[in-house]
């Protein structure tokens, strides 16, 4: 029987350091991976590069896009989602991003379409 001072230590293994003390990992013979690697997203990288090239923070990028659109709807969090491959802006928003960054709309739209066809 384990006492409070020996709980977590089993047959010389320190469970608090992430070592297995048996359990399901030992029964099935492996330990599942803890990290997920996403494929690179050229569109998200492009949006990040455009923002960084303009010297803006995500907050400032959202404000610049909102100024172009005439509405105060885009947030720093949404910019983060675009740059981290969590969300894809609509064509309407892509137009505002292009105008705020001074790049052709067609360039951004072409990259977004590539991503959408890849995700389908």
C-alpha positions in Angstrom: 0.0 0.0 0.0 1.3 3.4 -0.9 1.8 6.0 1.8 1.4 9.7 1.1 5.2 10.0 0.9 5.6 7.2 -1.6 2.6 8.0 -3.8 3.7 8.6 -7.4 6.7 6.3 -7.1 6.2 2.8 -8.3 9.0 0.3 -8.9 11.7 3.0 -9.2 9.8 5.2 -11.6 8.9 8.7 -10.8 5.4 9.3 -12.1 5.6 13.0 -11.5 8.3 13.3 -14.2 6.0 11.8 -16.8 7.3 8.3 -16.7 4.8 5.6 -17.0 4.1 3.3 -14.2 2.3 0.7 -16.3 -1.2 1.7 -17.3 -2.5 1.7 -20.8 0.8 2.9 -22.4 2.5 -0.2 -21.1 -0.3 -2.5 -22.2 -0.4 -1.2 -25.8 3.3 -0.7 -26.1 3.5 2.9 -27.0 2.9 6.4 -25.8 0.7 8.6 -28.0 2.3 11.8 -29.4 1.7 15.0 -27.5 2.4 17.4 -30.3 0.6 18.0 -33.6 2.5 19.4 -36.5 0.4 21.3 -39.1 1.4 21.7 -42.7 2.7 25.1 -43.6 0.0 27.5 -44.9 1.4 29.9 -47.6 -1.7 32.1 -47.3 -1.3 32.5 -43.5 2.4 33.1 -44.0 1.6 35.8 -46.7 -0.8 37.6 -44.3 1.8 37.5 -41.5 4.6 38.8 -43.9 2.3 41.6 -45.2 1.6 42.7 -41.6 5.2 42.5 -40.5 6.5 44.3 -43.6 4.1 47.2 -42.8 5.5 47.3 -39.2 2.1 46.8 -37.6 1.0 44.8 -34.6 -2.0 42.6 -35.0 -4.1 45.3 -33.2 -2.8 48.0 -35.7 -3.4 45.7 -38.6 -7.0 45.2 -37.5 -7.4 49.0 -37.1 -6.0 49.6 -40.6 -8.4 47.1 -42.2 -11.3 48.5 -40.2 -10.4 52.0 -41.5 -10.5 50.7 -45.1 -13.8 48.9 -44.6 -15.4 51.8 -42.8 -16.6 49.4 -40.0 -15.1 48.5 -36.7 -15.7 44.7 -36.9 -12.2 43.1 -37.3 -10.3 42.4 -34.1 -6.7 41.5 -33.2 -7.9 38.0 -32.4 -9.3 37.5 -35.9 -6.0 38.7 -37.4 -4.3 36.0 -35.2 -6.7 33.4 -36.5 -5.9 34.3 -40.1 -2.1 34.2 -39.4 -2.3 30.9 -37.6 -4.2 28.9 -40.2 -7.3 28.8 -37.9 -9.6 30.8 -40.2 -9.7 32.1 -43.8 -11.0 35.6 -44.5 -13.9 36.1 -46.9 -13.3 37.6 -50.3 -14.9 40.8 -49.0 -12.3 40.9 -46.1 -9.5 39.9 -48.4 -10.3 43.0 -50.4 -10.0 45.2 -47.3 -6.7 43.5 -46.3 -5.3 44.1 -49.8 -6.2 47.7 -49.7 -4.8 48.2 -46.2 -1.5 46.5 -47.1 -1.2 48.1 -50.6 -1.2 44.8 -52.5 -3.3 43.7 -55.4 -6.6 42.0 -54.4 -6.0 39.3 -57.1 -2.8 38.2 -55.4 -4.4 37.6 -52.1 -7.5 36.1 -53.6 -5.4 33.6 -55.7 -3.5 32.4 -52.6 -6.8 32.1 -50.6 -8.4 30.0 -53.4 -5.3 27.7 -53.4 -5.8 27.1 -49.7 -9.6 26.6 -50.0 -9.0 24.0 -52.8 -6.4 22.2 -50.6 -8.8 22.1 -47.6 -11.7 20.7 -49.6 
